[in-house]
Amino acid sequence: MTHTTRNQTSYPLSIVIPVYNEEAVLPVLFAALENTCAKLLKPHGPVEIVLVNDGSTDKSWELIQAYCRCHSGCVGVNFSR
């Protein structure tokens, strides 16, 4: 198992999203996450996003890593099969 690092911020709300061979739809998911997190920020505070790659054979993990590098509230976890 590998994972991306994140800062030590405490998050009142975590959203865990499983990913398996979703390379084609991840850009849509990332755009939706931006909108959703912005809406959740006011009532809940910072939101943590945990993207769990379950052994994808496409470029899902690379996209997750790139997204998490740009978003401090995101962490990626990679499992291999």
For each residue, the residues with C-beta under 8 A, 3 or more apart:
1: 77 78 79 80
2: 77 78
3: 75 76 77 78
4: 64 65 68 69 74 75 76 77
5: 75
6: 9 48 68 72 73 74 75
7: 72
8:
9: 6 46 48 72 73
10:
11: 14 45 46 47 48 73
12: 44 45 46
13: 40 44 45 47 48
14: 11 47 48 49 50
15: 47 48 49 50
16: 50 52
17: 29 49 50 51 52
18: 52 54
19: 22 26 51 52 53 54 56 60 64
20: 53 54 55 56 60
21: 56 57 58 60
22: 19 25 26 29 56 58 60
23: 26 56 58 59 60 63
24:
25: 22 28 29
26: 19 22 23 29 30 60 63 64 67
27: 30 31 63
28: 25 31 32
29: 17 22 25 26 32 33
30: 26 27 33 34 63 67
31: 27 28 34 35
32: 28 29 35 36
33: 29 30 36 37 49
34: 30 31 37 38
35: 31 32 38 39
36: 32 33 39 40
37: 33 34 40 41 47 49 73
38: 34 35 41
39: 35 36 42
40: 13 36 37 43 44 47
41: 37 38 44 45 46 47
42: 39
43: 40
44: 12 13 40 41 47
45: 11 12 13 41
46: 9 11 12 41 73
47: 11 13 14 15 37 40 41 44 73
48: 6 9 11 13 14 15 73 74 75
49: 14 15 17 33 37 71 73 74 75
50: 14 15 16 17 74 75 76 77
51: 17 19 64 67 68 74 75 76 77
52: 16 17 18 19 76 77 79
53: 19 20 56 60 61 64 76 77 78 79
54: 18 19 20 79 81
55: 20 79 80 81
56: 19 20 21 22 23 53 59 60 61
57: 21
58: 21 22 23
59: 23 56 62 63
60: 19 20 21 22 23 26 53 56 63 64
61: 53 56 64 65 76 78
62: 59 65 66
63: 23 26 27 30 59 60 66 67
64: 4 19 26 51 53 60 61 67 68 76 78
65: 4 61 62 68 69 76
66: 62 63 69 70
67: 26 30 51 63 64 70 71 74 76
68: 4 6 51 64 65 71 74 75 76
69: 4 65 66
70: 66 67
71: 49 67 68 74
72: 6 7 9
73: 6 9 11 37 46 47 48 49
74: 4 6 48 49 50 51 67 68 71
75: 3 4 5 6 48 49 50 51 68
76: 3 4 50 51 52 53 61 64 65 67 68
77: 1 2 3 4 50 51 52 53
78: 1 2 3 53 61 64
79: 1 52 53 54 55
80: 1 55
81: 54 55
